Amino acid sequence: MIEANGLSKWYGAKKAVDGLSFTVRPGVVTGFLGPNGSGKSTTMRLILGLEEPSAGNVTIGGVPFRQLANAPREVGALLDAKALHRGRTARNHLLSLAQLSGIPARRVDEVLGVVGLQDVATHRAGGFSLGMGQRLGIAAALLGDPRVLLFDEPVNGLDPEGIAWVRRLMRALAAEGRTVFVSSHLMSEMALTADHLVVIGRGRLLADMSVRDFIARNATDFARVRVPDDAGGDAERLAGLLREAGGQVLPEPDGALRVTGLALPAISDLAHEARVRLWELSPHHASLEEAYMRLTQSEVDHRSTADSLEGFQEPDPFGERPPEPVVPGAGQPGWYAPHTPYPRTADTRTAAAVTGAAPEHEEAR
């Protein structure tokens, strides 16, 4: 379990983390969300003892990270997939971390199989793609068979199969009773992976609740209603009837109506009684992304301005619109099988072993 109490961190006059208090419980996947610059990475570094808090405290199992008897055996983390020795092979990278923490060499081969890198174990890590680096970083986090795991953007650079594998892995780890804390910007993936959410903005806590409660509190289901384009004033007439029946109606940019407060059968009956033909009557269920965007809209530091490229391109002499740009869409299946526990050894705590980083005295290729 991870517990933060009034956790704060200042860098000069800038307050990166502002009085955070939350609990990450075992047995569930807890998603850690927030806009860029909200303090997520700083919070994770505070949890792992890589930064000293300016105020408050954070503990793991009731103990600050730096006081854990053998931290790599208790806590595993992926903070940066590039934090590895590029000149070493994947196996030697993990082997060096294992030796620092008194972990048997056989565990290295086990975690290479867990993350699907056993066939490239003798390849230099410097030649790995971003996705392969992510897998190697996850292997380093799992190396000590820890009860607490932190992952910062673990699916970054992975293909769809790899993303699905990470999702299954996170849920399997939580099902074993481990504490799993995952930071990500992919709302669709968090909706499938996380059970609970901690959301921050500008270093402050915005929400600490289940995914279901978060969506229900910050977004609303609605019905999408459309009448034929040549139906004259039927859309306005139907909108009036829906409002009289207690519904809330908002026009959408494409001419459809967004209706809340009325069930689909009631909308259909009203349209039928008014002899209004419907081309569309469909339910829209609120998503995690919509709820997140609504909650954090005032917490975003960097916003884009509308850019229509007016004056940049010459007008088409034939009055035709230029073609829309084509955006292309975007292994082995992963698995997780915990090994037989081995005896704990003396304290060999090291931040490098926890984060997957190579010791500073090692030279990269």
N, C-alpha and C positions, 0 to 999 in steps of 0.2 A: 504493500500500500504506500502511496505517495501522499503526503499531507503538506500543504503550503498554508502558512498562517501569517497574514499581513506582509507578504513578501514584496519588497521594493528594491529597485536598483536605479541609481542615478549615475549618469556620466556627465560630470560637470553640472551644467544647469538643465540638462535634458533628463527627464524621468522616463526610463525605458519600461519599467515595471512599477505599477502603482498600487500597493496594498492588496495583492492577490491572495485570496484564501479559497482553497478548493481541495477536494480529496479525489484521488484516482484509486478506485477500488479493484481488488482482484476479481477474476472470473468474468469480466466484461471488457470489451474493447472501448476505450475512451478516446474520442476524437478531440483534437486540440485545434481550434479554428480561430482565424483572425486575419484581417488585411495585412498586406506587406507593411512592415514597420510597427506592427502592433505589440511586439515584445515576445513573440512565441519562442524564437531561438534563444533570446536572453533568458527566458524562464527555464528552458531546458538546460542551459548551461549552469544556471543556479542550482537546479535539481542535482546535477552531476558534479557539483563542487568545482566546476571550472571557473566560476565567478563567485565573489563574496557578496552576499546581499548587503545593501545599504541599511535595510531595516527588515524586521520579520525573520522568519526562518522557514526551511523546508526539510522534511525528514523522509526517509525511506524505511519503512518498518519501524518507525519511531526513533530512528537514528540518523543524524546528518551523514551524507555520503562519505565524507572524509573520515568518519569514525567507524565505518563498516570494517569488519575484521578481514574480509577478503572481497573487495568490491567487485572484481570481474566475475566472481562466482555468484554474486548477489544481484548485480545489475548489468544489463547489456544495452548498448545504445548504438544507433546509427545516426550521426549528425551530419556527416559529409562523406559522400561516396568517393570523393577524390583524396581523402585522407589516408593514403596508403603509399608504400614504398614502390615506386614504379619499376624499379630495377629487379625486384624480387618476383618469383613465381607466385601464383595464388596460394599454393600449398606452403611455401616458405614464409609468406606473409603471415598466414594464420599460425604456422608453427612457431614463429618468433613471439607472437602474442601469447600462445599457449605456454611457452617456456617461461615467460615473465610471470605467469600466474600459477605455475605448478599444475597445469592441465595436461593430461596424458596425450601423447601424439596421436593415438587412435581416434581421439575426438575430432581432430582436424579433418580426417577423411570422412567421418560421419557428417559433419556440417557441410562439407563440399558436396556430398550426396544430397543433403537436405535442400540445398539451393540450386542443384542441377549443374554444378561446375566441375564435377569429377573428371570429365573428359578434357578439360583445359587446365587441370591442376598444375601442370608443368609449364604453362605459358606465363610469360611476364605480364604482370598486372598493368604495366604501362601501355600495353597494346589492347586493353579491354575497352569495349564500348561503354557508354554511360550505364546502360542497363546491366551489363556484366559487372561493372563496378558496384552497382547497387546490390546485386546478389552477393558479391564478395563482402560488402559491408554488413549485410544481414547475417552472413555466416560468422563474421567476427562478433556480432552482437550475441549470437546463439552459442558461442564457443564455450562459455563457462556454465551452460545450462542454468541461466539465471531465473529467479522468480519474478523479477521486475524488468520490463523491456520498454525502451523509448525509441521511437522511430521518427525522424524528421524527413518528410516527403519520400517515403520508401518506394513509391512507384514511379518516381521521376526517371524518365528514359526507358521504361519498360514497355514492351509491346503488349497488345491486349491479353495474350496468354499469360505473360508475366504478371500483369496487373491482377488477373483472376487468381493466379497462384499466391500472390502476396495477400490477397483478401482471404483466401482459405487458410493460409498460414497464421494470420493474425487471429482469426476466429478459433483455430485449433489451439493456439497458445493460451488464449483466454479460457477456453473450455477445460484446460488442464489446471485452472485455478491461478494462473499467472496474472500479474498486473501489466496491462498493455496500454501504452499511451502513444498515440499516433497523431502527428501533425501533418496536415495535407491541405492543398487548395482545391482538390478535385471533389466538389460537393456530391456529384453522382456516385463516386466511389465511397465516400464517407457514409452516404445514405445506405449503402449495401453492407458496409463493414462495421460501423460503430454502433454501439448500444447506447452510449451516453456521450454527452458533449460538454466540453468546457470552451467557451467562446470569449475572447478578449478583444478589446479595441483601445488603442492608445495606452496600452499597459494596464487597463482596468478590466475587471471581470464584468462581462455583459450577460452571460448565461451559464448555468451549471445545472443541467437537467437531461432527461432521456431524449433521444432523437424524436420520438413521437410527440412528447410534450413540447419540444422546441418548435416543431413544425406547426402544431395546433395553436401555439401562442403567437406565432409571428407570421403566419400565412393563412389564407382562407381558400377552401374549395369553392368552385363556381361552375356555372353552366354556361356554355357557349351557344348562342342562338343566332341563326342567320336566316333571313328571308330572301326570296329571289331578288336579283338586282333590278329587275324591271317591275317590282311590286309597288311602285309609287310610294305612298306614305305609310305602307303597312308596318315598316320598322318602327316609325314614331308612334303609330297607333298601338302596336303591341307593347312597346316600352311603357306607354302610359298605363295600360291595363296591368302590366306586371308590377308597376309601382303602386297602383291602387290595391293590389292583392298583398302588399307588404314586402315586395322584393326591392332590392337595390340594383339599379341598372346603370351600366357605364358603356358608352360606345367604344369600340376598338378601332384602331387605324384602318383595318381592312373592311370596315362596315358591319362587322358582327356586333352582337351585344353580349356583354359580360354580366351575368345575372347571379346575385347571391341572395340567400334568404328564402328561396323557393326550391322545392324538389322538382326533378325533371318531369314527373307525371303531371304536376300542377301547371307547369309551364306549357306542356303539350295540350292539356285540357283548355287552358285559356286561349291558346292559339286556335284550337279547333272551334271553340264557341264563337270566336271573332272571325272565323273563316279566313285566317291568315295561314298561307302555305309556309311550311318550314323547309329550308334546304339543309339545315344543320341544327341538331339539338344534342349536344355531347357534354359529358361531365369532364371537368378538369380538376384533378387532385393536386393539392398544394405539394410542392417539392421542397426538399431541404435547401436547394439553391435559392428559391424564392424567399424562404424564411430567413436565410442567412443574409441575403442582399437587403432585405427590409430592415433587419436589425442593425446592420453595420453601415448603412448608407451614409451616416453622418460621421463615421470613423475613418473614412478613406482619405489618405493624404494626397494622392495623385489622381487627378481626373482628366479624362480626354475631353477636348472640345470637339463640337461637331465639325467635320471636315468633309465637305462635298467636292473638293478639288475644283471649286468654281474659279474659272480663269486659268486653270492649269492646262486643260485640254481644249482644243479648238472645237466649236460646235460641229456636229455631223451635218453636212450639207443636205443629206437625204432625210434628216429628221429622225433617224433611227437611233436607238440607244445602243451604246457599245455593249459587246457581249459581257456577261457576268464572268468574273474571274473564276477559274476552276481551282478548287482547293482539294488536293488529294487527301484521302483518308489515311489514317495512318496508312526450338527448344523442347524443350522437353518439359512435360508437366511436372510441377514441383510437388513435393510431398513433405510431410513432417512426421518423424518417428523418434520420440525421445529415447536416448540411450540409457543403459543401466547406470544409475548414479555411482560415482566413484568417490573415494574419501576426500574430504576437504583437507587442504594443506595450510601452511602458515600464511600470514598476511603478505601478499605480494601486490598490494594495491598500486595501480598506476592509471593515470588518466588516459595514457596512450592505449592501454589495453581495452579500456571501456569504450573509447570513441572509435577505435579501429585505426588510429593514427600511428605512423611509424615513429620510433624514438627519434628525437631531434638530432642525435649525433649521426644517424644513418644518412648517407648521401644518396639522393635520387639519381637515376641514370641520366 
